Amino acid sequence: QVQLAESGGGWAQPGGSLRLSCAASGFTFADSKMGWYRQAPGEEREFVAGIWQDGTTHYAPSVKGRFTISRDNNMNTVWLQMNSLKSEDTAVYYCTGATLLEYWGQGTMVVVAS
């Protein structure tokens, strides 16, 4: 059974930091592209960051330089370190994994507010 379990969401002040984790199981993690998407209230889901099997990373322009995605294939885990948070980063953050199929987690809420 495929499972992507996100954790680490919560509340942060503008300028603060949060670290999201995603523990994966049920598929070959090392062979998978992993990523994070987010969906703000009333908005469509959007790409945030991705990390390929070889460690190559990609970021949305809105988070580049502030967010860092990383992975550990031994732990089957991907992280999203979010620094210099802004109110517009408020959203539900979803972990994704993709091989031939695409998998999604249930999401974790991030609220950035003073």
LINVEN-V424935 format. One line per field, one symbol per residue. psi: psi as a letter, one per 40 degrees, with the letter a starting at -180 (. if undefined). burial: I if it has 9 or more other C-alpha atoms within 8 Angstrom, else O. A space follows every 10 residues. Layout:
# LINVEN-V424935
psi = ???
burial = ???
This chain:
# LINVEN-V424935
psi = hhhhhiieia iiiheaiihi ihhiieigdd eihiihiihi heiihihdii hideehiiii deehedihii ihddefiiih hhifiideeh ihhhiiihbd ihiiaeihhh hhi.
burial = OOIIIIOIII OIIIOIIIII IIIIIOOOIO OIIIIIIIII OOOOOOIIII IIIOOOIOII OOIOOIIIII IOOOOIIIII IIIIIIIOII IIIIIIIIOO OOIIIIIIII IIIO
